[in-house]
């Protein structure tokens, strides 16, 4: 499992372009935020499937990758379903800033775009599969867990064990 399994082709480049930052910063930000994003999506998969489909499904990623302005409000709506409030998203950004070297403000801007890429890409991959988005999330999280379950980071919470797993997948130890 690598970043390309979670994001569509060109996702990091689109993220960098949308935010006007270098590609390496976009990648570091995505790697720092993904443990919480995927964990939150996994915790709310049933409701999330309906919300993501009502907001555009696979077209969410297409919106970020395309030439039209990104509908950030759709990403924020998904984040509300994942983290419950803006405070939850702020906490995720603040936690991700500690390990990434990026500012919480940049990571807060990155979150709705990243969640649109992830939700859209995984929804596209799940079309026709039993369980929809929840099924593909279970598959992604399960393969991440089997890839590095013994290599978990301290700290707990959404970013703890899953962060260590993703860190080992991305070649970055936390």
C-alpha positions in Angstrom: 0.0 0.0 0.0 1.3 3.4 -0.9 0.1 7.0 -1.2 -1.0 6.2 -4.8 -3.5 3.6 -3.4 -5.2 6.2 -1.3 -5.1 9.2 -3.7 -5.8 9.5 -7.4 -3.0 9.9 -9.9 -1.9 13.5 -9.8 -3.5 14.1 -6.4 -0.4 15.4 -4.7 0.4 17.7 -7.6 -3.2 19.0 -7.6 -3.0 19.6 -3.8 0.2 21.5 -4.2 -1.2 23.6 -7.1 -4.4 24.4 -5.2 -2.5 25.7 -2.2 0.4 27.3 -4.1 3.0 25.2 -2.3 5.9 22.9 -3.4 5.0 19.3 -4.1 7.1 18.0 -1.1 5.1 20.2 1.3 1.9 18.8 -0.1 3.1 15.3 0.3 4.3 15.8 3.8 1.0 17.4 4.7 -1.0 14.6 3.1 1.1 12.0 4.9 0.6 13.8 8.3 -3.2 14.2 7.8 -4.1 10.9 6.3 -4.0 8.8 9.5 -6.7 11.0 11.0 -8.7 11.3 7.8 -8.7 7.6 7.1 -9.4 6.8 10.8 -12.3 9.2 10.9 -13.7 7.9 7.6 -13.5 4.4 8.9 -15.2 5.3 12.2 -18.1 6.9 10.2 -18.2 4.7 7.1 -22.0 4.1 6.9 -23.1 7.7 7.2 -20.1 8.8 5.1 -21.0 6.7 2.2 -24.4 8.5 1.8 -22.9 11.9 2.4 -20.0 11.4 -0.1 -22.4 10.1 -2.8 -24.8 13.0 -2.2 -21.9 15.5 -2.6 -20.6 14.0 -5.9 -19.0 10.6 -5.1 -16.1 9.9 -7.4 -16.5 13.4 -9.0 -15.1 14.9 -5.7 -11.6 13.9 -6.8 -12.3 14.9 -10.4 -13.3 18.4 -9.1 -9.9 18.8 -7.4 -7.9 17.4 -10.3 -9.8 19.4 -13.0 -9.5 23.0 -14.2 -12.7 24.3 -12.5 -12.5 25.9 -9.1 -12.6 23.3 -6.3 -15.9 23.3 -4.3 -14.2 23.4 -0.9 -17.5 23.5 0.8 -18.1 19.9 -0.2 -14.9 18.9 1.5 -15.8 20.8 4.6 -19.2 19.0 4.7 -17.4 15.7 4.6 -15.0 16.8 7.3 -18.0 17.6 9.5 -19.2 14.1 9.1 -15.8 12.7 9.9 -14.7 14.9 12.8 -18.0 16.3 13.9 -17.0 20.0 14.1 -14.5 22.6 13.0 -12.8 22.1 16.4 -12.2 18.5 15.5 -10.6 19.5 12.2 -8.5 22.1 13.9 -7.2 19.6 16.4 -6.3 17.2 13.5 -4.4 20.0 11.8 -2.6 21.1 15.0 -1.6 17.5 15.7 -0.4 17.0 12.1 1.7 20.2 12.3 3.8 18.8 15.1 5.2 16.0 12.9 5.2 17.6 9.5 6.9 20.9 10.1 4.0 22.6 8.3 1.8 25.3 9.9 -1.6 24.4 11.3 -3.1 27.1 9.1 -1.7 25.4 5.9 -2.9 22.0 7.1 -6.4 23.4 7.8 -6.6 24.6 4.2 -5.3 21.3 3.0 -7.9 19.1 4.9 -11.0 19.7 2.8 -9.1 19.3 -0.5 -7.4 16.2 0.7 -10.6 14.6 2.0 -12.2 15.3 -1.4 -9.4 13.5 -3.1 -9.5 10.5 -0.8 -13.3 10.2 -0.6 -13.7 10.7 -4.4 -10.9 8.3 -5.3 -12.0 5.5 -2.8 -15.6 6.0 -3.9 -14.6 5.5 -7.5 -12.6 2.4 -6.6 -15.6 1.0 -4.7 -18.2 1.3 -7.4 -19.9 -2.0 -8.0 -18.3 -3.5 -4.8 -20.5 -4.8 -2.0 -20.3 -2.4 0.9 -19.5 0.7 -1.2 -17.2 3.2 0.4 -17.3 1.4 3.8 -16.2 -1.8 2.1 -13.2 -0.2 0.3 -12.3 1.7 3.5 -12.2 -1.6 5.4 -10.0 -3.1 2.7 -7.6 -0.1 2.7 -7.4 0.1 6.5 -7.1 -3.7 6.8 -4.2 -3.9 4.3 -2.5 -1.0 6.1 -3.0 -2.8 9.4 -1.5 -6.1 8.1 1.4 -4.2 6.4 2.7 -2.8 9.7 0.5 -3.6 12.6 3.4 -4.3 14.9 5.0 -0.9 14.0 2.7 1.5 15.8 3.6 4.9 17.1 3.0 6.0 20.7 0.3 8.6 21.4 -3.0 6.8 20.6 -6.0 8.5 19.2 -6.8 8.5 15.6 -3.3 9.4 14.6 -1.5 7.0 17.0 -1.5 3.4 15.8 -2.8 4.3 12.3 -0.2 7.0 12.1 2.6 4.5 12.9 1.2 2.1 10.3 1.0 4.8 7.6 4.4 6.1 8.6 5.9 2.6 8.0 4.0 2.4 4.7 5.3 5.8 3.6 8.8 5.1 4.9 8.6 7.7 7.6 9.0 6.8 11.3 7.2 9.0 13.7 
